[in-house]
Amino acid sequence: MINRMKLAVFIRTKMEQLLDDWEQAVLEIAPELKGVDSIVLRDHARGMLEFVAGDLGTLQTSDEAANKALGKGKMPAPDIGGEHGKNRRQLGMSMLQMMQELRALRARVTRAWVVAQCGFTEKDIDELVRFNEAIDQLIATSIASFAAHTDQVSRLIQAMLKVSPDPAAIFEPDGRYLFLNAAMADLVNSPHQDVIGKTAQELNLDSATALHDAIITSVSTGQTQRREYHHCSPAGRELYLDCQFIPVFNDSNEVEAVVKTSRNIPEHKKAEYQVWRNANFDALTGLPNRRLFLDRLQQTLLESERKRGTFALLFIDLDHFKQANDQLGHRSGDRLLMQVAERVSGKVRAMDTVARLGGDEFTLILKETSREDAEEVARGVLASLEQVFNVDSHRVHISGSIGLTVFPDDGKDVDQLIHSADQAMYSAKEQGGQRIQVFESWMAQSESEHMRLNRELDDALRENQLEVYYQPIIDIRTGIISRAEALLRWNHPDKGLLAK
């Protein structure tokens, strides 16, 4: 005759065996708990099994059974379930892992008892139903405790961030604000409700481009980014901020948000920041200079390689700028360049880069852009340059020659892309200017006279082919030399003395 055992008795008799089996399962569900003291893990399971065994030994009505599934039974499940949910939250488990743990407990007890019974009777089925109801009650109370503890921690963190004097914000992966504290709201000069759900670009923040770049880099690399920014508050106060962008991962190991914390940099850091800015930005226009342009171009290329995406590089050389500069004078010429920088910057997104390489040459890096979209941007830039400029009460007409190249079709590294864009730009210049020239493969085999001289000029610097001549300036009224000007001449090995 088969010795049948009630489920409550079975649980108490096989307690240690069930706990061993359960502990193995929970470590498979949450491998990060390996090394945690077994007592910490098993005590909660033991308490839950004792609750279930006690529940199975009591009588209940159908209404009581329904209430138990909602976590409202008469037995003190809230105590053991609540402790369990709180403990698992403190151990760093997710709610999903905690639910999987309780389901594993249910499955292992059921399987072990079924094997021991060697078949079911009607009473056995009734007991199994009661067992599942008790487990449901534990699950409900554990989840409630887990969620309540999570909400409490969130409230405390939010309260701490709100009163912090350091600006802090949380962003969605696309750069939209999820949260910001009072210090950050003051920094962006907008009420909290006007910022949530918007990007830095939509708020017209002065650091929008750099901010977006740091967020996207954190999301794409999964690594913390550290950046320093110069910011002018609405009251006119200058701030030098040391910022960290920290990616937050979900259960699928995907970045679900980026946390930004900021601290005002001490005085000695401000000097370091100014040195960095002087080295990376054009003093006249405030645009990135050649050094920062090359760095951003390299970063954009690496990001596009990771995403298997495209981006465009545009070179712009101003037409008729020299004539305007000679006629108006260098100071007015500088003001014209500042207006050009402003117009070109207004035709691109905050995520893009506009740089001044020197003289009247500008470059654009258009991220995540196709050839067709880049041509449309180039047309907008060209149209803006053709509009009259007002400089010191003078109406100035200039235009631009634009060379356009796209990664990876026209070049797979920085040098090749720059060379291709340069060739396309000089081709536009040789065709009379005031046009856009998209790079074509035949250009790789051709080299204009202007491009060849530019290349040879590098050799001239290394081989000391440049010579300085001093020309006297004579006062025609007195016939006396009043001053002198220094003139740089290129003694070309084939073409002889070149003036410029």
ABEGO torsion letter per residue (X at the ends): XBBBBBAAAAAAAAAAAAAAAAAAAAAAABAAABGBBAAAAAAAAAAAAAAAAAAAABBBBAAAAAAAAAGABABBAAAAAAAAAAAAAAAGBBAAAAAAAAAAAAAAAAAAAAAAAGEBBAAAAAAAAAAAAAAAAAAAAAAAAAAAAAAAAAAAAAAAAAABABBBBBBBAAGBBABBBAAAAAAAGBBAAAABGBBAAAAGBAAAAAAAAAAAAAAAAGBBBBBBBBBBBAAGBBBBBBBBBBBBBBAAGBBABBBBBBBBBBAAAAAAAAAAAAAABBAAAGBBBAAAAAAAAAAAAAAAAAAGBBBBBBBBBBBGAAAAAAAAEAAAAAAAAAAAAAAAAAABBAABBBBBAEEABBBBBBBGBBAAAAAAAAAAAAAAAABBBBBGGBBBBBBBBBBBBBOAAAEABAAAAAAAAAAAAAAAAAAGEGBBBBBBAAAAABBBAAAAAAAAAAAAAAAGABBBBBBBBBBAAAGBBABBBBBBBBBBAAAEBBAX
